Amino acid sequence: MKRDLCRALVTTAFLLSFMPAAVTRGIEPSVQSSNGTGAQIRALKVTLLSTMLVAEPQGIGEWGFSALVEADGHRILVDTGARPETVLKNASELNVDLSGVQEVILTHNHSDHVGGLLTLRREMMKRNPSALSIVYVSRGIFYSRPSAHGEANPMIAIRKGYEATGGRFIERSEGADIFPAAWLTGPVPRKYPERNWSVTGKVQTPDGLEEDNIPEDQSLVLNTTEGLVLLTGCGHAGIVNILTYAATRFPGREVDAVIGGLHLFPASDQQLDWTGDEFKQFKVANLLGAHCTGIEAVYRLRQRLGLTRRTAVVGAVGSTFTLDKGIAAGALAE
């Protein structure tokens, strides 16, 4: 009996030695474990390519958003600005080469985030056929938005033009890792009633015509050695909802930076104070509030969180964030 038991244990150990480590741990290789181990980004640079403010002589400001993420050698463009050529021109003036970037994230359907996609794809593919050839989108981005003036969703027409160039959309209905330590949220659960969107629009969903709360709104969460770095386009799902959802994917991780639009420019003082108080539980260390965050909103959040003019800044075209140096906002923004 003892001999059979020993033989069984040896056989089991032998078989386990050939199994992938992720299987023996019971998690997928790219999934962050609850104790903070797993894939983490060591080198990160985020560069704003579209927003309202211009902090240096270079660049063009607009009501829009775009940012280039460079993480451990992986480069991905988040949103493409509003006007067709804004990001193209800003990238050129900032000496940022987008021809080597293959992947794009579109956070939602609004024109101030998707307006530059076709121009960028067509121009960059002249130098590299695979440039900007993959776009990650979330379920709902292609839903019809009927209005009194016709179809209000620009992504329906853009989809046809983009796919005609050979580009393809990857549409998901839930969060997924897009490269190691980079998690795209997909549609975000709305735990808190932040209502960070216009209440006048309508969207045609599988369940019928409803108020358009931008159901496809998604954000990029980067798990770095310094903590989580979260990029939003407009944060229509609500920045606290987004942070809460990110915490379910990366439990116990503090937030090193929130970057992008938070759609708080029309928020009341009470809403801003509530948002700032909620930020505290996530230990948000840096805020680069661009696009629709609002200038006053950034200042109020800075005050509420006890941050400084170096760690809570209004984002500008050319502003950057790195893990080692933090925010470099540009002369005017600083």
FIMISE-946912 format. One record per residue (C-alpha): x, y, z; residue in three letters. Coordinates in steps of 0.05 Angstrom, whole numbers, always signed. Each point is the difference from the previous one (the first is absolute). Layout:
BEGIN
<node><east>X</east><north>Y</north><up>Z</up><r>ALA</r></node>
...
//
This chain:
BEGIN
<node><east>+0</east><north>+0</north><up>+0</up><r>MET</r></node>
<node><east>+55</east><north>+49</north><up>+19</up><r>LYS</r></node>
<node><east>+38</east><north>-18</north><up>-63</up><r>ARG</r></node>
<node><east>-62</east><north>+15</north><up>-43</up><r>ASP</r></node>
<node><east>-11</east><north>+66</north><up>+36</up><r>LEU</r></node>
<node><east>+72</east><north>+21</north><up>-11</up><r>CYS</r></node>
<node><east>-4</east><north>-19</north><up>-74</up><r>ARG</r></node>
<node><east>-64</east><north>+41</north><up>-8</up><r>ALA</r></node>
<node><east>+31</east><north>+61</north><up>+33</up><r>LEU</r></node>
<node><east>+62</east><north>-5</north><up>-44</up><r>VAL</r></node>
<node><east>-43</east><north>-7</north><up>-62</up><r>THR</r></node>
<node><east>-42</east><north>+61</north><up>+19</up><r>THR</r></node>
<node><east>+62</east><north>+42</north><up>+13</up><r>ALA</r></node>
<node><east>+29</east><north>-22</north><up>-66</up><r>PHE</r></node>
<node><east>-63</east><north>+20</north><up>-39</up><r>LEU</r></node>
<node><east>-5</east><north>+67</north><up>+36</up><r>LEU</r></node>
<node><east>+71</east><north>+17</north><up>-20</up><r>SER</r></node>
<node><east>-23</east><north>+3</north><up>-72</up><r>PHE</r></node>
<node><east>-61</east><north>+44</north><up>+13</up><r>MET</r></node>
<node><east>+5</east><north>+76</north><up>-12</up><r>PRO</r></node>
<node><east>+12</east><north>+39</north><up>+64</up><r>ALA</r></node>
<node><east>-64</east><north>+38</north><up>-12</up><r>ALA</r></node>
<node><east>-40</east><north>-64</north><up>+2</up><r>VAL</r></node>
<node><east>+30</east><north>-23</north><up>+65</up><r>THR</r></node>
<node><east>-18</east><north>+68</north><up>+30</up><r>ARG</r></node>
<node><east>-70</east><north>-4</north><up>-28</up><r>GLY</r></node>
<node><east>+4</east><north>+67</north><up>-37</up><r>ILE</r></node>
<node><east>+15</east><north>+22</north><up>-70</up><r>GLU</r></node>
<node><east>+71</east><north>+24</north><up>-13</up><r>PRO</r></node>
<node><east>-19</east><north>+73</north><up>-10</up><r>SER</r></node>
<node><east>-48</east><north>+4</north><up>+58</up><r>VAL</r></node>
<node><east>+22</east><north>+41</north><up>+60</up><r>GLN</r></node>
<node><east>-4</east><north>-38</north><up>+65</up><r>SER</r></node>
<node><east>-31</east><north>+30</north><up>+63</up><r>SER</r></node>
<node><east>+67</east><north>+8</north><up>+36</up><r>ASN</r></node>
<node><east>+29</east><north>+48</north><up>-52</up><r>GLY</r></node>
<node><east>+45</east><north>-50</north><up>-36</up><r>THR</r></node>
<node><east>-2</east><north>-13</north><up>-75</up><r>GLY</r></node>
<node><east>+15</east><north>+42</north><up>-61</up><r>ALA</r></node>
<node><east>+17</east><north>+73</north><up>+15</up><r>GLN</r></node>
<node><east>+22</east><north>+56</north><up>-46</up><r>ILE</r></node>
<node><east>+68</east><north>+28</north><up>+18</up><r>ARG</r></node>
<node><east>+8</east><north>+55</north><up>-51</up><r>ALA</r></node>
<node><east>-59</east><north>+45</north><up>-19</up><r>LEU</r></node>
<node><east>-9</east><north>+64</north><up>-38</up><r>LYS</r></node>
<node><east>-67</east><north>+32</north><up>-17</up><r>VAL</r></node>
<node><east>-1</east><north>+59</north><up>-48</up><r>THR</r></node>
<node><east>-62</east><north>+43</north><up>-12</up><r>LEU</r></node>
<node><east>-12</east><north>+13</north><up>-74</up><r>LEU</r></node>
<node><east>-68</east><north>+32</north><up>+2</up><r>SER</r></node>
<node><east>-33</east><north>+43</north><up>+53</up><r>THR</r></node>
<node><east>-23</east><north>+72</north><up>+7</up><r>MET</r></node>
<node><east>+62</east><north>+33</north><up>+30</up><r>LEU</r></node>
<node><east>+67</east><north>+11</north><up>-34</up><r>VAL</r></node>
<node><east>+55</east><north>+10</north><up>+51</up><r>ALA</r></node>
<node><east>+59</east><north>+11</north><up>-47</up><r>GLU</r></node>
<node><east>+8</east><north>+34</north><up>-68</up><r>PRO</r></node>
<node><east>-10</east><north>-67</north><up>-34</up><r>GLN</r></node>
<node><east>-67</east><north>-31</north><up>-14</up><r>GLY</r></node>
<node><east>-73</east><north>+16</north><up>-12</up><r>ILE</r></node>
<node><east>-54</east><north>+0</north><up>+53</up><r>GLY</r></node>
<node><east>-70</east><north>-26</north><up>-13</up><r>GLU</r></node>
<node><east>-60</east><north>-28</north><up>+37</up><r>TRP</r></node>
<node><east>+23</east><north>-72</north><up>-5</up><r>GLY</r></node>
<node><east>+45</east><north>-53</north><up>+29</up><r>PHE</r></node>
<node><east>+56</east><north>-45</north><up>-21</up><r>SER</r></node>
<node><east>+61</east><north>-29</north><up>+36</up><r>ALA</r></node>
<node><east>+57</east><north>-45</north><up>-20</up><r>LEU</r></node>
<node><east>+18</east><north>-54</north><up>+51</up><r>VAL</r></node>
<node><east>+70</east><north>-31</north><up>-1</up><r>GLU</r></node>
<node><east>+6</east><north>-57</north><up>+49</up><r>ALA</r></node>
<node><east>+61</east><north>-45</north><up>+3</up><r>ASP</r></node>
<node><east>+9</east><north>+8</north><up>-75</up><r>GLY</r></node>
<node><east>-73</east><north>-9</north><up>-17</up><r>HIS</r></node>
<node><east>-33</east><north>+61</north><up>-34</up><r>ARG</r></node>
<node><east>-74</east><north>+12</north><up>-5</up><r>ILE</r></node>
<node><east>-42</east><north>+61</north><up>-17</up><r>LEU</r></node>
<node><east>-59</east><north>+16</north><up>+44</up><r>VAL</r></node>
<node><east>-53</east><north>+40</north><up>-39</up><r>ASP</r></node>
<node><east>+15</east><north>+42</north><up>-61</up><r>THR</r></node>
<node><east>-24</east><north>+71</north><up>+14</up><r>GLY</r></node>
<node><east>-56</east><north>+39</north><up>-32</up><r>ALA</r></node>
<node><east>+21</east><north>+33</north><up>-65</up><r>ARG</r></node>
<node><east>+28</east><north>-45</north><up>-54</up><r>PRO</r></node>
<node><east>+71</east><north>+28</north><up>+1</up><r>GLU</r></node>
<node><east>+11</east><north>+25</north><up>+71</up><r>THR</r></node>
<node><east>+36</east><north>-62</north><up>+27</up><r>VAL</r></node>
<node><east>+38</east><north>-8</north><up>-65</up><r>LEU</r></node>
<node><east>+27</east><north>+71</north><up>+5</up><r>LYS</r></node>
<node><east>+13</east><north>-2</north><up>+75</up><r>ASN</r></node>
<node><east>+38</east><north>-65</north><up>-5</up><r>ALA</r></node>
<node><east>+43</east><north>+30</north><up>-56</up><r>SER</r></node>
<node><east>+16</east><north>+64</north><up>+40</up><r>GLU</r></node>
<node><east>+16</east><north>-41</north><up>+62</up><r>LEU</r></node>
<node><east>+44</east><north>-48</north><up>-40</up><r>ASN</r></node>
<node><east>-44</east><north>-59</north><up>+18</up><r>VAL</r></node>
<node><east>+1</east><north>-53</north><up>-54</up><r>ASP</r></node>
<node><east>-66</east><north>-38</north><up>-3</up><r>LEU</r></node>
<node><east>+17</east><north>-43</north><up>-60</up><r>SER</r></node>
<node><east>+27</east><north>-54</north><up>+45</up><r>GLY</r></node>
<node><east>-64</east><north>-3</north><up>+42</up><r>VAL</r></node>
<node><east>-45</east><north>-57</north><up>-21</up><r>GLN</r></node>
<node><east>-55</east><north>+3</north><up>+52</up><r>GLU</r></node>
<node><east>-52</east><north>+52</north><up>+19</up><r>VAL</r></node>
<node><east>-50</east><north>+3</north><up>+57</up><r>ILE</r></node>
<node><east>-64</east><north>+39</north><up>-11</up><r>LEU</r></node>
<node><east>-32</east><north>+15</north><up>+67</up><r>THR</r></node>
<node><east>-69</east><north>+17</north><up>-28</up><r>HIS</r></node>
<node><east>-37</east><north>+24</north><up>-62</up><r>ASN</r></node>
<node><east>+2</east><north>+76</north><up>+8</up><r>HIS</r></node>
<node><east>+30</east><north>+39</north><up>-58</up><r>SER</r></node>
<node><east>+51</east><north>+36</north><up>+44</up><r>ASP</r></node>
<node><east>+33</east><north>-68</north><up>+12</up><r>HIS</r></node>
<node><east>-6</east><north>-34</north><up>-67</up><r>VAL</r></node>
<node><east>+6</east><north>+57</north><up>-50</up><r>GLY</r></node>
<node><east>+72</east><north>-11</north><up>-18</up><r>GLY</r></node>
<node><east>-1</east><north>-76</north><up>-10</up><r>LEU</r></node>
<node><east>-8</east><north>-3</north><up>-75</up><r>LEU</r></node>
<node><east>+50</east><north>+55</north><up>-15</up><r>THR</r></node>
<node><east>+52</east><north>-31</north><up>+46</up><r>LEU</r></node>
<node><east>-10</east><north>-70</north><up>-29</up><r>ARG</r></node>
<node><east>+4</east><north>+24</north><up>-72</up><r>ARG</r></node>
<node><east>+62</east><north>+43</north><up>+12</up><r>GLU</r></node>
<node><east>+38</east><north>-49</north><up>+44</up><r>MET</r></node>
<node><east>-13</east><north>-60</north><up>-45</up><r>MET</r></node>
<node><east>+39</east><north>+35</north><up>-55</up><r>LYS</r></node>
<node><east>+62</east><north>-14</north><up>+41</up><r>ARG</r></node>
<node><east>-23</east><north>-64</north><up>+34</up><r>ASN</r></node>
<node><east>-60</east><north>-40</north><up>-25</up><r>PRO</r></node>
<node><east>-13</east><north>-27</north><up>+70</up><r>SER</r></node>
<node><east>+0</east><north>+68</north><up>+34</up><r>ALA</r></node>
<node><east>-63</east><north>+13</north><up>+41</up><r>LEU</r></node>
<node><east>-31</east><north>-62</north><up>-31</up><r>SER</r></node>
<node><east>-33</east><north>-29</north><up>+63</up><r>ILE</r></node>
<node><east>-51</east><north>+38</north><up>+41</up><r>VAL</r></node>
<node><east>-27</east><north>-24</north><up>+67</up><r>TYR</r></node>
<node><east>-72</east><north>+21</north><up>+13</up><r>VAL</r></node>
<node><east>-53</east><north>-18</north><up>+50</up><r>SER</r></node>
<node><east>-70</east><north>-27</north><up>-11</up><r>ARG</r></node>
<node><east>-48</east><north>+57</north><up>-17</up><r>GLY</r></node>
<node><east>+48</east><north>+44</north><up>-39</up><r>ILE</r></node>
<node><east>-36</east><north>-17</north><up>-65</up><r>PHE</r></node>
<node><east>-71</east><north>+7</north><up>+27</up><r>TYR</r></node>
<node><east>-43</east><north>+50</north><up>-38</up><r>SER</r></node>
<node><east>-9</east><north>+68</north><up>+32</up><r>ARG</r></node>
<node><east>-62</east><north>+28</north><up>-35</up><r>PRO</r></node>
<node><east>-12</east><north>+75</north><up>+4</up><r>SER</r></node>
<node><east>-43</east><north>+53</north><up>-32</up><r>ALA</r></node>
<node><east>+57</east><north>+12</north><up>-49</up><r>HIS</r></node>
<node><east>+11</east><north>-73</north><up>-18</up><r>GLY</r></node>
<node><east>+52</east><north>-50</north><up>+24</up><r>GLU</r></node>
<node><east>+41</east><north>+31</north><up>+56</up><r>ALA</r></node>
<node><east>+51</east><north>-56</north><up>+7</up><r>ASN</r></node>
<node><east>+61</east><north>+15</north><up>-43</up><r>PRO</r></node>
<node><east>+28</east><north>-70</north><up>+11</up><r>MET</r></node>
<node><east>-50</east><north>-31</north><up>-47</up><r>ILE</r></node>
<node><east>+30</east><north>+37</north><up>-60</up><r>ALA</r></node>
<node><east>+71</east><north>-3</north><up>+27</up><r>ILE</r></node>
<node><east>-5</east><north>-76</north><up>+6</up><r>ARG</r></node>
<node><east>-12</east><north>-8</north><up>-74</up><r>LYS</r></node>
<node><east>+56</east><north>+46</north><up>-20</up><r>GLY</r></node>
<node><east>+49</east><north>-30</north><up>+49</up><r>TYR</r></node>
<node><east>-14</east><north>-72</north><up>-19</up><r>GLU</r></node>
<node><east>+8</east><north>+20</north><up>-73</up><r>ALA</r></node>
<node><east>+74</east><north>+16</north><up>+16</up><r>THR</r></node>
<node><east>+11</east><north>-71</north><up>+25</up><r>GLY</r></node>
<node><east>-6</east><north>+19</north><up>+74</up><r>GLY</r></node>
<node><east>-42</east><north>-41</north><up>+48</up><r>ARG</r></node>
<node><east>-39</east><north>+12</north><up>+63</up><r>PHE</r></node>
<node><east>+4</east><north>-46</north><up>+60</up><r>ILE</r></node>
<node><east>-65</east><north>+9</north><up>+39</up><r>GLU</r></node>
<node><east>-8</east><north>-28</north><up>+70</up><r>ARG</r></node>
<node><east>-56</east><north>-1</north><up>+50</up><r>SER</r></node>
<node><east>+45</east><north>-8</north><up>+62</up><r>GLU</r></node>
<node><east>+69</east><north>+18</north><up>+25</up><r>GLY</r></node>
<node><east>+62</east><north>-33</north><up>-30</up><r>ALA</r></node>
<node><east>+75</east><north>+5</north><up>+2</up><r>ASP</r></node>
<node><east>+27</east><north>+29</north><up>-65</up><r>ILE</r></node>
<node><east>+73</east><north>-9</north><up>+18</up><r>PHE</r></node>
<node><east>+34</east><north>-21</north><up>+65</up><r>PRO</r></node>
<node><east>-22</east><north>+44</north><up>+59</up><r>ALA</r></node>
<node><east>-47</east><north>+41</north><up>-45</up><r>ALA</r></node>
<node><east>-74</east><north>-11</north><up>+12</up><r>TRP</r></node>
<node><east>-55</east><north>+30</north><up>-42</up><r>LEU</r></node>
<node><east>-62</east><north>+5</north><up>+43</up><r>THR</r></node>
<node><east>-54</east><north>-8</north><up>-53</up><r>GLY</r></node>
<node><east>-69</east><north>+24</north><up>+24</up><r>PRO</r></node>
<node><east>+6</east><north>+24</north><up>+72</up><r>VAL</r></node>
<node><east>-52</east><north>-19</north><up>+53</up><r>PRO</r></node>
<node><east>-34</east><north>+63</north><up>+25</up><r>ARG</r></node>
<node><east>+0</east><north>-11</north><up>+75</up><r>LYS</r></node>
<node><east>-6</east><north>+74</north><up>+16</up><r>TYR</r></node>
<node><east>-49</east><north>+48</north><up>-35</up><r>PRO</r></node>
<node><east>+53</east><north>+48</north><up>-26</up><r>GLU</r></node>
<node><east>-38</east><north>+14</north><up>-65</up><r>ARG</r></node>
<node><east>+59</east><north>+31</north><up>-36</up><r>ASN</r></node>
<node><east>-34</east><north>+8</north><up>-67</up><r>TRP</r></node>
<node><east>-51</east><north>+42</north><up>-36</up><r>SER</r></node>
<node><east>-71</east><north>-21</north><up>+18</up><r>VAL</r></node>
<node><east>-30</east><north>+20</north><up>-67</up><r>THR</r></node>
<node><east>+28</east><north>-53</north><up>-47</up><r>GLY</r></node>
<node><east>-33</east><north>-66</north><up>-18</up><r>LYS</r></node>
<node><east>+31</east><north>-67</north><up>-19</up><r>VAL</r></node>
<node><east>-32</east><north>-59</north><up>-36</up><r>GLN</r></node>
<node><east>+20</east><north>-61</north><up>+42</up><r>THR</r></node>
<node><east>-22</east><north>-73</north><up>-8</up><r>PRO</r></node>
<node><east>-52</east><north>+16</north><up>+54</up><r>ASP</r></node>
<node><east>-28</east><north>+60</north><up>-37</up><r>GLY</r></node>
<node><east>+10</east><north>+75</north><up>-3</up><r>LEU</r></node>
<node><east>+30</east><north>+26</north><up>+66</up><r>GLU</r></node>
<node><east>+34</east><north>+59</north><up>+30</up><r>GLU</r></node>
<node><east>+71</east><north>+1</north><up>-26</up><r>ASP</r></node>
<node><east>+46</east><north>-9</north><up>+60</up><r>ASN</r></node>
<node><east>+57</east><north>-20</north><up>-46</up><r>ILE</r></node>
<node><east>-3</east><north>-73</north><up>+20</up><r>PRO</r></node>
<node><east>+64</east><north>-16</north><up>-39</up><r>GLU</r></node>
<node><east>+44</east><north>+48</north><up>+40</up><r>ASP</r></node>
<node><east>+65</east><north>-35</north><up>+18</up><r>GLN</r></node>
<node><east>+67</east><north>+17</north><up>+31</up><r>SER</r></node>
<node><east>+70</east><north>-27</north><up>-1</up><r>LEU</r></node>
<node><east>+31</east><north>-24</north><up>+65</up><r>VAL</r></node>
<node><east>+75</east><north>-11</north><up>+4</up><r>LEU</r></node>
<node><east>+29</east><north>-40</north><up>+57</up><r>ASN</r></node>
<node><east>+68</east><north>+31</north><up>+12</up><r>THR</r></node>
<node><east>+54</east><north>-9</north><up>+52</up><r>THR</r></node>
<node><east>-23</east><north>+66</north><up>+31</up><r>GLU</r></node>
<node><east>-74</east><north>-17</north><up>+2</up><r>GLY</r></node>
<node><east>-57</east><north>+4</north><up>-49</up><r>LEU</r></node>
<node><east>-1</east><north>+52</north><up>-55</up><r>VAL</r></node>
<node><east>-70</east><north>+12</north><up>-28</up><r>LEU</r></node>
<node><east>-15</east><north>+34</north><up>-67</up><r>LEU</r></node>
<node><east>-70</east><north>+25</north><up>-17</up><r>THR</r></node>
<node><east>-27</east><north>+35</north><up>-61</up><r>GLY</r></node>
<node><east>-59</east><north>+35</north><up>+34</up><r>CYS</r></node>
<node><east>-15</east><north>-45</north><up>+58</up><r>GLY</r></node>
<node><east>-74</east><north>-2</north><up>-18</up><r>HIS</r></node>
<node><east>-7</east><north>-63</north><up>+43</up><r>ALA</r></node>
<node><east>+21</east><north>+43</north><up>+59</up><r>GLY</r></node>
<node><east>+71</east><north>+3</north><up>+23</up><r>ILE</r></node>
<node><east>-17</east><north>-29</north><up>+69</up><r>VAL</r></node>
<node><east>-37</east><north>-57</north><up>-34</up><r>ASN</r></node>
<node><east>+61</east><north>-12</north><up>-44</up><r>ILE</r></node>
<node><east>+48</east><north>+0</north><up>+59</up><r>LEU</r></node>
<node><east>-46</east><north>-46</north><up>+38</up><r>THR</r></node>
<node><east>-2</east><north>-49</north><up>-59</up><r>TYR</r></node>
<node><east>+75</east><north>+3</north><up>-8</up><r>ALA</r></node>
<node><east>+7</east><north>-19</north><up>+73</up><r>ALA</r></node>
<node><east>-37</east><north>-65</north><up>-13</up><r>THR</r></node>
<node><east>+51</east><north>-18</north><up>-53</up><r>ARG</r></node>
<node><east>+61</east><north>+24</north><up>+40</up><r>PHE</r></node>
<node><east>-20</east><north>-6</north><up>+73</up><r>PRO</r></node>
<node><east>+43</east><north>+35</north><up>+51</up><r>GLY</r></node>
<node><east>+37</east><north>+43</north><up>-52</up><r>ARG</r></node>
<node><east>+6</east><north>+75</north><up>+12</up><r>GLU</r></node>
<node><east>-11</east><north>+48</north><up>-58</up><r>VAL</r></node>
<node><east>+63</east><north>+36</north><up>-22</up><r>ASP</r></node>
<node><east>-35</east><north>+43</north><up>-52</up><r>ALA</r></node>
<node><east>-66</east><north>+17</north><up>-32</up><r>VAL</r></node>
<node><east>+9</east><north>+30</north><up>-70</up><r>ILE</r></node>
<node><east>-50</east><north>+27</north><up>-50</up><r>GLY</r></node>
<node><east>-70</east><north>+28</north><up>-2</up><r>GLY</r></node>
<node><east>-46</east><north>-10</north><up>+60</up><r>LEU</r></node>
<node><east>-60</east><north>+41</north><up>-26</up><r>HIS</r></node>
<node><east>-4</east><north>+41</north><up>+64</up><r>LEU</r></node>
<node><east>+0</east><north>+69</north><up>-31</up><r>PHE</r></node>
<node><east>-75</east><north>+9</north><up>+13</up><r>PRO</r></node>
<node><east>+2</east><north>-34</north><up>+69</up><r>ALA</r></node>
<node><east>-26</east><north>+34</north><up>+62</up><r>SER</r></node>
<node><east>+45</east><north>+16</north><up>+60</up><r>ASP</r></node>
<node><east>-34</east><north>-57</north><up>+37</up><r>GLN</r></node>
<node><east>+14</east><north>-50</north><up>-55</up><r>GLN</r></node>
<node><east>+73</east><north>+21</north><up>-4</up><r>LEU</r></node>
<node><east>+9</east><north>-6</north><up>+75</up><r>ASP</r></node>
<node><east>-32</east><north>-69</north><up>-1</up><r>TRP</r></node>
<node><east>+46</east><north>-21</north><up>-58</up><r>THR</r></node>
<node><east>+61</east><north>+26</north><up>+37</up><r>GLY</r></node>
<node><east>-19</east><north>-37</north><up>+63</up><r>ASP</r></node>
<node><east>-10</east><north>-64</north><up>-38</up><r>GLU</r></node>
<node><east>+68</east><north>+10</north><up>-33</up><r>PHE</r></node>
<node><east>+32</east><north>-3</north><up>+69</up><r>LYS</r></node>
<node><east>-18</east><north>-73</north><up>+10</up><r>GLN</r></node>
<node><east>+37</east><north>-18</north><up>-64</up><r>PHE</r></node>
<node><east>+60</east><north>+42</north><up>+22</up><r>LYS</r></node>
<node><east>+3</east><north>+38</north><up>-66</up><r>VAL</r></node>
<node><east>+70</east><north>+30</north><up>-1</up><r>ALA</r></node>
<node><east>-1</east><north>+38</north><up>-67</up><r>ASN</r></node>
<node><east>-56</east><north>+32</north><up>-41</up><r>LEU</r></node>
<node><east>+12</east><north>+24</north><up>-72</up><r>LEU</r></node>
<node><east>-70</east><north>+26</north><up>-14</up><r>GLY</r></node>
<node><east>-9</east><north>+13</north><up>-74</up><r>ALA</r></node>
<node><east>-56</east><north>+13</north><up>-49</up><r>HIS</r></node>
<node><east>-68</east><north>+2</north><up>+35</up><r>CYS</r></node>
<node><east>+26</east><north>-5</north><up>+71</up><r>THR</r></node>
<node><east>-5</east><north>+75</north><up>+7</up><r>GLY</r></node>
<node><east>+51</east><north>+50</north><up>+27</up><r>ILE</r></node>
<node><east>-38</east><north>+16</north><up>+64</up><r>GLU</r></node>
<node><east>-13</east><north>-74</north><up>+11</up><r>ALA</r></node>
<node><east>+74</east><north>-16</north><up>-1</up><r>VAL</r></node>
<node><east>+14</east><north>+55</north><up>+51</up><r>TYR</r></node>
<node><east>-56</east><north>-23</north><up>+46</up><r>ARG</r></node>
<node><east>+22</east><north>-72</north><up>-4</up><r>LEU</r></node>
<node><east>+72</east><north>+22</north><up>+14</up><r>ARG</r></node>
<node><east>-23</east><north>+36</north><up>+62</up><r>GLN</r></node>
<node><east>-45</east><north>-56</north><up>+24</up><r>ARG</r></node>
<node><east>+54</east><north>-52</north><up>-9</up><r>LEU</r></node>
<node><east>+56</east><north>+42</north><up>+29</up><r>GLY</r></node>
<node><east>+40</east><north>-5</north><up>-64</up><r>LEU</r></node>
<node><east>+46</east><north>+54</north><up>-28</up><r>THR</r></node>
<node><east>+9</east><north>+40</north><up>-64</up><r>ARG</r></node>
<node><east>+50</east><north>-54</north><up>-21</up><r>ARG</r></node>
<node><east>-45</east><north>-59</north><up>+13</up><r>THR</r></node>
<node><east>-69</east><north>+27</north><up>-21</up><r>ALA</r></node>
<node><east>+5</east><north>+38</north><up>-65</up><r>VAL</r></node>
<node><east>-44</east><north>+21</north><up>-59</up><r>VAL</r></node>
<node><east>+24</east><north>-41</north><up>-59</up><r>GLY</r></node>
<node><east>+25</east><north>+33</north><up>-63</up><r>ALA</r></node>
<node><east>+22</east><north>-22</north><up>-69</up><r>VAL</r></node>
<node><east>+70</east><north>-29</north><up>+11</up><r>GLY</r></node>
<node><east>-10</east><north>-12</north><up>+74</up><r>SER</r></node>
<node><east>+31</east><north>-66</north><up>+22</up><r>THR</r></node>
<node><east>-1</east><north>-48</north><up>+58</up><r>PHE</r></node>
<node><east>+55</east><north>-49</north><up>+16</up><r>THR</r></node>
<node><east>+10</east><north>-46</north><up>+59</up><r>LEU</r></node>
<node><east>+67</east><north>+30</north><up>+19</up><r>ASP</r></node>
<node><east>-14</east><north>+74</north><up>-9</up><r>LYS</r></node>
<node><east>-75</east><north>+5</north><up>+8</up><r>GLY</r></node>
<node><east>-37</east><north>+56</north><up>-36</up><r>ILE</r></node>
<node><east>+35</east><north>+47</north><up>-48</up><r>ALA</r></node>
<node><east>-58</east><north>+46</north><up>-18</up><r>ALA</r></node>
<node><east>+35</east><north>+54</north><up>-42</up><r>GLY</r></node>
<node><east>+17</east><north>+72</north><up>+17</up><r>ALA</r></node>
<node><east>-70</east><north>+30</north><up>-3</up><r>LEU</r></node>
<node><east>-35</east><north>-58</north><up>+35</up><r>ALA</r></node>
<node><east>+51</east><north>+1</north><up>+57</up><r>GLU</r></node>
//
